[in-house]
Amino acid sequence: MRALGLSFAGIAGALAAAAPAQAGEVVITVTDLRSTKGVVRACMTTRSDIFPKCIKDPTAFRTVVPASGKVEIRFAGVKPGQYAIALLHDENDNGKADRAMGMMPKEGYGFSRDAPVKMAPPKFTDAVFAIGEGTSRVTIKMRYFL
């Protein structure tokens, strides 16, 4: 093989470099739920134009899990990339974020990177983080305005 100017190590390195990145898993630990009522709705997207309402993203990862003492959410088959996560503690399980006086959230919310909420949901750039191959672990603190 050396006569061709390639070694086995060179071929293996070239093949590894050409191999597509492997899909991994994202494990989200949710902390500070104020009650075990309702459900926790989670979505994870790569699209900044629709975050945090990633329902319009057909490639987004979404799930709904019961609110409990310990909430852990798993998304499998996640390709490496830049993602942001939004959570809603939908205490009455009506499928939407309830608001008081049309503005203030009545239910809990949380975002990756503990992105701040200032008069509006955070921007994608405040919540975005990199996911590589393998398992990525994220902890998100649930926050309540009222």
C-alpha positions in Angstrom: 0.0 0.0 0.0 3.0 2.3 0.6 3.7 2.3 -3.1 0.6 4.3 -3.7 1.9 6.9 -1.3 -0.8 6.1 1.3 -0.4 4.4 4.6 -3.1 2.5 6.5 -3.1 5.3 9.1 -3.5 7.9 6.3 -6.5 6.0 4.9 -8.1 5.6 8.3 -7.7 9.3 9.0 -9.2 10.3 5.7 -12.1 8.0 6.2 -12.8 9.3 9.7 -12.6 12.9 8.4 -15.1 12.1 5.7 -17.5 10.3 8.0 -20.6 12.2 8.9 -21.0 13.3 12.5 -22.9 10.8 14.6 -26.3 11.8 16.0 -26.3 11.8 19.8 -28.6 12.4 22.7 -29.6 15.4 24.7 -30.6 14.9 28.4 -32.4 17.9 30.0 -32.7 18.0 33.7 -35.5 20.4 34.8 -35.2 21.9 38.3 -37.3 24.2 40.5 -40.8 23.1 39.5 -43.2 24.7 41.9 -45.7 21.9 41.7 -46.4 18.5 40.2 -49.5 19.7 38.5 -49.8 19.4 34.7 -47.0 18.8 32.3 -43.7 20.2 31.1 -43.6 21.0 27.4 -40.2 21.1 25.8 -38.9 22.0 22.4 -35.4 22.2 20.9 -34.7 23.9 17.6 -31.9 25.1 15.4 -34.0 27.9 13.9 -33.5 31.4 15.3 -36.4 32.8 13.3 -39.1 30.9 15.2 -37.6 30.5 18.7 -39.0 30.0 21.3 -42.2 28.9 19.5 -40.6 26.1 17.7 -44.0 24.4 16.8 -43.5 25.8 13.3 -40.2 23.9 12.9 -40.9 20.4 11.5 -37.4 19.3 12.4 -37.6 20.5 16.0 -37.5 18.1 18.8 -40.6 18.3 21.0 -42.1 16.3 23.8 -44.5 16.6 26.7 -43.8 14.9 30.0 -45.7 14.8 33.3 -44.6 17.4 35.9 -43.1 15.4 38.8 -40.6 15.7 41.6 -37.8 15.1 39.1 -38.2 15.8 35.4 -35.7 14.5 32.9 -36.3 14.9 29.2 -34.4 13.0 26.5 -34.1 13.8 22.9 -32.4 11.0 20.8 -31.0 11.2 17.3 -29.8 14.8 17.6 -27.3 15.8 15.0 -24.4 18.0 16.1 -25.2 21.7 15.7 -26.4 24.9 17.4 -29.7 24.4 19.3 -31.8 26.4 21.8 -34.3 24.9 24.2 -37.6 26.3 25.6 -39.6 24.8 28.4 -43.1 25.5 29.7 -44.6 24.2 32.9 -48.2 23.9 31.6 -49.8 23.5 35.0 -53.4 23.2 33.7 -52.3 21.2 30.6 -54.2 23.3 28.2 -51.5 23.4 25.6 -50.6 27.1 25.9 -48.7 29.6 28.0 -51.4 31.3 30.1 -50.9 35.0 30.8 -52.2 37.5 33.4 -53.4 40.8 31.9 -52.4 39.5 28.5 -48.7 39.9 29.3 -47.3 38.3 32.4 -46.7 34.5 32.3 -48.8 32.7 34.9 -47.0 29.4 34.4 -43.3 28.5 34.6 -40.8 28.8 31.8 -37.1 28.0 31.3 -34.6 28.3 28.5 -31.2 26.8 27.7 -28.2 28.7 29.1 -30.6 30.2 31.6 -31.4 32.9 29.0 -32.9 36.0 30.6 -36.5 37.1 30.1 -36.8 40.9 29.8 -40.2 42.1 28.8 -40.2 39.4 26.2 -38.9 35.9 25.6 -35.2 35.6 25.1 -33.5 35.7 21.7 -32.1 32.6 20.2 -28.6 34.0 20.5 -29.1 34.1 24.3 -30.2 30.5 24.6 -28.2 28.8 21.8 -25.5 26.2 22.7 -23.5 23.7 20.8 -24.3 20.0 20.7 -21.7 17.5 19.6 -21.6 13.8 19.2 -22.5 11.5 22.1 -24.6 12.6 25.1 -25.0 16.3 26.0 -26.4 17.2 29.4 -28.3 20.4 30.1 -29.9 21.7 33.3 -32.7 24.2 33.0 -34.2 26.0 36.0 -37.9 26.6 35.8 -38.8 30.2 36.6 -42.2 31.8 37.6 -43.2 35.4 37.2 -46.4 35.1 39.3 
